[in-house]
Amino acid sequence: MIWPLDRLTRFEVARLVSARALQIALGAPILIKTEKKEPREIAKEEFRQGIIPMTVRRTLPNGEKVIIEIEKAIKNWLKDHAGVI
């Protein structure tokens, strides 16, 4: 079975949030207005708002590389998992 292009795996979600938290910790601009100070919490909030400035490239079993529709995939993740990250 091939994972749909409008869905994220739990591993991809973890990678997106952790990579964004690292960027924030290293001084990247924060893309939302928030009172939170913890980079991980800021990254989670950006994810909830669908403002993650990254691309997910998935390698399929046949070696083909595909780009995931990140905005739609985040919306589907939040809907499927009741907003839990």
KAFENPE-V116174 format. One record per pair of residues at least 12 apart in sequence whose ideal C-beta (glycine too) atoms are under 10 Angstrom apart, sorted by the first residue. I is the first residue (numbers start at 0). GAP is how many residues later the second one is. Records with the same first field share a line. If there is no record, write none. Layout:
I = GAP, GAP
//
This chain:
0 = 60
1 = 56, 58, 59, 60, 62, 64
2 = 55, 57, 63, 65
3 = 64, 65, 68, 69, 72
4 = 51, 53, 61, 62, 63, 64, 67, 68
5 = 62, 63, 64, 65, 66, 67, 68, 69, 70, 71
6 = 61, 62, 65, 66, 69, 70, 73
7 = 48, 50, 60, 62, 64, 65, 66, 68, 69, 72, 73
8 = 47, 49, 59, 64, 68
9 = 67, 71, 75
11 = 44, 46, 56, 58, 61, 65
12 = 31, 34, 39, 43, 60, 61, 64, 68, 72
13 = 71
14 = 39, 41
15 = 27, 30, 31, 36, 38, 39, 40, 54, 57, 58, 61, 69
16 = 22, 23, 24, 26, 27, 29, 30, 35, 68
17 = 21, 22, 25
18 = 24, 33, 35
19 = 19, 20, 22, 23, 24, 26, 27, 31, 32, 33, 34
20 = 17, 18, 19, 20, 21, 22, 23, 25, 26
21 = 17, 18, 21
22 = 16, 20, 30, 31
23 = 14, 15, 16, 17, 18, 19, 22
24 = 13, 14, 15, 17, 18
25 = 13
27 = 25
28 = 24
29 = 12, 13, 15, 16, 21
30 = 12, 14, 15, 18, 20, 21, 22
31 = 13, 14, 16, 17, 19
32 = 12
33 = 12, 15
39 = 45
42 = 42
43 = 40, 41
44 = 40
45 = 28
46 = 27, 30, 31, 38
47 = 26, 29, 30, 35, 36, 37
48 = 25, 29
49 = 20, 21, 22, 23, 24, 25, 27, 28
50 = 20, 23
51 = 18, 19, 21, 22
52 = 17
53 = 16
54 = 12, 13, 15
55 = 12, 13, 14, 17, 18
//
